[in-house]
Each structure stands twice: as C-alpha cells, then as structure tokens.
C-alpha cells in the first residue's frame, strides 16, 4: 500500500445494471488488497440477485433502511451501523425499504473487478 488521500467526487457516481448507483472510493494499485465503493439505492428499489466469485464483500450501512438477502439466511432488515458479511460465491441482493436513499459501503477483498460479478437473477 502507498500513502495517499483520495477525494470523493459526486460526479463519479454511475448507475449500474444491478439497479443501484456506485461511486468508487478506492480501487487502485495504491491499495491492492481491498476496494471500497459507496452504493446508493433509491426507495423501493431492489438490486438484482448476484454473487462475486473469489471475493468476499462487506456492506456497511451508512443511512436508510434495507432488507438484505444473503445466501440461505432469512431476509433481515438493516440500518445505519449494521455490517453484512458476504462470502465469495454467496447469492445476495438488497432492497431499500425506507423513504430515503439507502447508502452503504461495499468493501471487497480482494478488490472488486467487473469480471468477478455474476448476475444470477434468472436462476432465482
């Protein structure tokens, strides 16, 4: 890892086919062991069922209320301060059940890359 400071730019936010907005906060050679992205999900929206191969993910809920479905666990409500642990190859999706945007950090080890993302919506 190299010492650095990364400034978030709101203009870097992009919409994904998964139905949420992503801002990459850190995903570079400066820190090759982890990636951090902020995800924003609008009220009433649900991400597509998906999984990540060879990558563990953690959701850290910043604001809002959600219902997360991970693996074979029963659906659970989450709110600010909650952490969701998602092992590699574990099916997952999250729904915004609140009236404001659901904001959370997606922290991946090893770092996220598009080639590890698998859309499994049709399999569910």
N, C-alpha and C positions, 0 to 999 in steps of 0.2 A: 504494500500500500504506500502511496505517496501522500504527503501532507497537502491538502488543498481545501478550498472553500467553494462550494457550488451554490449559486444563487438560483432560486426558483423563478421561472418566467411563466406567468399565466398564459402567455401567448403560445407556449409549448404544448398546451393541452390538446389532445386529439381524441376523436370518437372512434371506438373500436367496433368491429362486427359483433363483439360479445355484448353490446348494448350499454357500455359504460364509457366514461371519459377518463383518460390516463394522462398524467404528467410524469415523465421520467425524472426522478430527482437525482439518482445516482446509478449509473450502469456504464462503467468505463474501466479502462485498464489501470486507472489510478487506484481502484479498489476492486481487484479481480475476484474476490471471494463472495460478494453479495451485491444484489441490486435492490434499490428502493424506488417504488413508484407510488404516487398518490392516485387513488381511484375515486371517481365521483359518480354516483348512481342517483338518477333523478327519482322522485317519489313515484311509487307504483311500478317501477321497472325491476326486472329480474335478469341477471346475466344468464348467458347460455350455459348449459351443462358443459364442463370442460375438465381437463386434467393436464398436469405438467409432467413430462417424462424426465426422470433423473434430477428433479429439482424439488426441494421442499419449499413450501411457501407459508408465510405467516401473515394474517390480516391483523392490523392494529386499528381498531375503530376510533376515529377522531371525533366525529359528530354524527348525529342522526340515529335512527333505529333500523335494524335489519333483521332478517331471518336468514340464517345460513344453513345450508345443507352440505354436509361433508361425509363422504364415504357412506357407511351404513348407520351413522349416528342419526337419531331422530332430529328433525328440524329444530333449531334453537334460536331464540331471539338474542340479539347482541346490541350493545350500545357503547357509548364513549368509554374508553378504558379497557374494553374486552380484547382479548387476543384469541385468534383462531389458529390452531396448528393444523397444517395440511401436508401430509407426507407425499412423496413422489407417487405419481400414478393414481392418486386418490380423486375420485369424481367430486366436483364441487360446483356450487352456484350460490348466489346471494341475492336477496330481494330487499328493496327499500320499502319498509312497511310504515315509514313515518311520513310527515308532511313537509319535511325539508330534505335537502340533498343529504345522502349518506356519503360521508367522506371516510376513507380508510387508507392506511399504508399497506402496500403489498411488498413484503420483504422476502426475497428469494435467495436461496443458496443451493447450488452455485447460481450465478446471476441469470436472470431471465433472458431468453432469446426466442425469437418467433418460432424457430424450428422445434422447440420443445412443447409448444402449445398444441393440444389436441381438442378439437371441437367434437363432443360426443352427444350433442343434443338429440340426434336421431336415434341413438342407441337406448335412450332412457324411456 
